[in-house]
Amino acid sequence: MIKPRFPKPFRHEHPPVQNVNQILATQLTFGQKASDWVATNLGSWWFIIIQTIILAIWVIVNITAWLRHWDPYPFIFMNLVLSLQAAYAAPIIMMSQNRQANRDRLEAHNDYLVNETAEQEVRAILEHLAAQNAALLEIHQLLAELREKMGLSGPPSTHPEIR
């Protein structure tokens, strides 16, 4: 009789899965938080609506001269203000995007590590299932031999002697 061989129990020797976003959030500097805040707000509908209202008021006040013409029709001062806004907004947004790209790379690497660990565990489970299949096959063969020796035929449930 062959004794069924089972693999050694799988040892979970990997660190627990960590949320990369939480880890990185604790490491953010003030400048990184500020660039994220600027990028989030400059890319929102509220910013576009508020900026549109401000620019519309600017144009109306300067055309109708309710106060005084601080920026007459070609609106050169308004162009200067918008150019300065764009000159500072673009690099700040790029800083935020570069940081987000770094975060995405770290998250992708973390996903790879989790997938690698899961693959090892699935292999261990499949190896264990194969060993169980071999053991069950051996048990069925032993039962069949036992029934032959006892002169019984048919399924075991019809024979009260075999339990």
Secondary structure, 3 states (H helix, E strand, C coil): CCCCCCCCCCCCCCCCCCCHHHHHHHCCCHHHHHHHHHHHHHCCHHHHHHHHHHHHHHHHHHHHCCCCCCCCCCCHHHHHHHHHHHHHHHHHHHHHHHHHHHHHHHHHHHHHHHHHHHHHHHHHHHHHHHHHHHHHHHHHHHHHHHHHHHCCCCCHHHCCCCC
